[in-house]
Amino acid sequence: MGAPALENTASPDTGTKKLSLKEKVSYGLGDVGNGLMFDMGQLYLLKFYTDILGISAFWGGMVFLISKVFDAFADASVGAYVDSRTKIGKRGKFRPFILWGSIPLAIMTIVSFLSPDFSDSGKIIWAFATYMLFGLAYAIVNIPYGSLSASMTQDPVDRASLGSFRAIGSQTALFISGIVVIPIVLQFESQELGYIVAISLMAILGVVFHFICYRNTRENIIREPKKEKIPLSILFKSLLSNRPLIVLCLAALFMIAATNLRTAVQLYYLEYNLNNPGLMAILTFLSIGLAIIGSMCIPALVKRIGKKNTFILGLLIGIVADIINFMLPTDVTTFLITFSIGSFGLAFALGLPWVMIADAVDYHEWNSGERTEGVVYSSYSFFRKLAQALAGFIPGVALGIIGYVPNVQQTAETLVGLKGLMFLAPAGLNILGLIILFFFYNLTEDLYKKIVADLKERNADKNPDIA
């Protein structure tokens, strides 16, 4: 499958050749495909577990916590496997995984929403098994997809555009997932059947978008694979010398934990502090819409002030907005305005790591002599999954500490605690991420230009074509 025009016939100069709009959009559509399957679990699976499958909220939460930790190790294993392959066909190193992996991913997305007539223990085991297998199937597609951007171009502005289109694709998928699934479910008398139909439609669309991504992208930064496999222990040990990667992983750990913590507690804040749980739809629309607009600004900001400064600017805007929201009296209007400003700024910070991880791939090759996109990207993904696992666990503990009691009027102390969880805790986590990024990220724009030039010279005498 795949026309000859899409085979890897890149020349050594394609790393700096400008990408077409079609290539950038197609890459972004790949994350629409990812999101239309990944978001099903994030948005609807817990409710499906409790209301349809019939397991307790505690066990549903444990499924998410343990499965995310499992996913983190699955990501690392997939990344190492991708980079250790010595036989790479004409479709490239990463694109075949996107093409062929999307089918089992779609199947596991649907299977995760089946409700077999098992015993209570059997249903819990079913939930663990299916969601872990989904996580493995997702890693097989997502790790190569994330690694693909580093092999498409080394042009800084184009890389920023790829990150921007990816962020837009992710938010678009979240928007579609949020407004389409439940109306479809409600069209059926049986919610169990409704979920199967809705999730199946999303999964099929996901496969289509993955194919578009595969069909219209190319791997231009190509290195001849080594004849012998590199031991995984050596691959991961070499990562310790990749300072930009380590800094990005640590910054992301705090930033993603902050984002997911806020998401977990915002419905409590709307219901008890603002007495308006109906704001959830408006909040979702604002946050996604502004995130898309903010993501569109990333390439222009990167061109003007650089990646690191754009990242820091986004975190600063989000931190200041959170602090102001905590200090101001609780009010719907001021909350929405300040929240919107923060969401717009944080879009820079949330979109840029996808760009900077691609730079870390080049840094790793320049520093160690090994081009290991899969291992580098999966290491970053590992920390993201840990952050998601922690953010899924911490709110339950924190709600108990602040004295939260379900379905009653909360005390004044609890309301202050909820406000702190909504604003101060994310601000504090983002401040830690900002400090790490500001003081320790050393991959400047000038150094990156030198890296690209050195790599081009180093690989000028090598044949970039892979049969």
MOMOMO-V407332 format. One record per backbone hydrogen bond with DSSP energy under -0.5 kcal/mol. CO is the residue of the C=O (numbers start at 1). NH is the residue of the N-H. If there is no record, write none. Layout:
BEGIN
CO NH
CO NH
END
This chain:
BEGIN
3 6
4 7
7 9
8 466
11 14
13 16
15 154
15 155
20 24
21 25
22 26
23 27
24 28
25 29
26 30
27 30
27 31
28 31
28 32
29 33
30 34
31 35
32 36
33 37
34 37
34 38
35 39
37 41
38 41
38 42
39 43
40 44
40 45
41 45
41 46
44 48
45 49
46 50
47 51
48 52
48 53
49 54
49 55
56 60
57 61
58 62
59 63
60 64
61 65
62 66
63 67
64 68
65 69
66 70
67 71
68 72
69 73
70 74
71 75
72 76
73 77
74 78
75 79
76 80
77 81
78 82
79 83
80 84
81 85
82 85
86 88
87 89
89 92
90 8
94 97
94 98
95 99
96 100
97 101
98 102
100 103
100 104
101 105
102 106
103 107
104 108
105 109
106 110
107 111
108 112
110 113
111 114
116 118
119 123
120 124
121 125
122 126
123 127
124 128
125 129
126 130
127 131
128 132
129 133
130 134
131 135
132 136
133 137
134 138
135 139
136 140
137 141
138 141
138 142
139 143
141 145
142 146
143 147
144 148
145 149
146 149
147 150
147 151
148 151
148 152
149 152
149 153
151 220
151 221
155 159
156 160
157 161
158 162
159 163
160 164
161 165
162 166
163 167
164 168
165 169
166 170
167 171
168 172
169 173
170 174
171 175
172 176
173 177
174 178
175 179
176 180
177 181
180 184
181 185
182 186
184 187
185 188
189 191
190 194
191 195
192 196
193 197
194 198
195 199
196 200
197 201
198 202
199 203
200 204
201 205
202 206
203 207
204 208
205 209
206 210
207 211
208 212
209 213
210 214
211 215
212 216
213 217
214 217
218 220
220 222
231 234
231 235
232 236
233 237
234 238
235 239
236 239
236 240
237 240
238 241
239 242
241 243
242 246
243 247
244 248
245 249
246 250
247 251
248 252
249 253
250 254
251 255
252 256
253 257
254 258
255 259
256 260
257 261
258 262
259 263
260 264
261 265
262 266
265 269
266 270
267 271
268 272
268 273
269 273
269 274
270 276
276 279
277 280
278 281
278 282
279 283
280 284
281 285
282 286
283 287
284 288
285 289
286 290
287 291
288 292
289 293
290 294
291 295
292 296
293 297
294 297
295 298
297 301
298 302
299 303
300 304
301 305
301 306
302 306
306 310
307 311
308 312
309 313
310 314
311 315
312 316
313 317
314 318
315 319
316 320
317 321
318 322
319 323
320 324
321 325
322 326
323 327
324 328
331 335
332 336
333 337
334 338
335 339
336 340
337 341
338 342
339 343
340 344
341 345
342 346
343 347
344 348
345 348
345 349
346 350
347 351
348 352
349 353
351 354
352 355
352 356
353 357
354 358
355 359
356 360
357 361
358 362
359 363
360 364
361 365
362 366
363 367
364 368
364 369
364 370
365 369
370 372
372 376
373 377
374 378
375 379
376 380
377 381
378 382
379 383
380 384
381 385
382 386
383 387
384 388
385 389
386 390
387 391
388 392
389 393
390 393
390 394
391 395
393 397
394 398
395 399
396 400
397 401
398 402
399 404
400 403
405 408
411 415
412 416
413 417
414 418
415 419
416 420
417 421
418 422
419 423
419 424
420 425
423 427
424 428
425 429
426 430
427 431
428 432
429 433
430 434
431 435
432 436
433 437
434 438
435 439
436 440
437 441
440 442
442 444
444 448
445 449
446 450
447 451
448 452
449 453
450 454
451 455
452 456
453 457
454 458
455 459
457 460
459 462
462 464
465 467
END
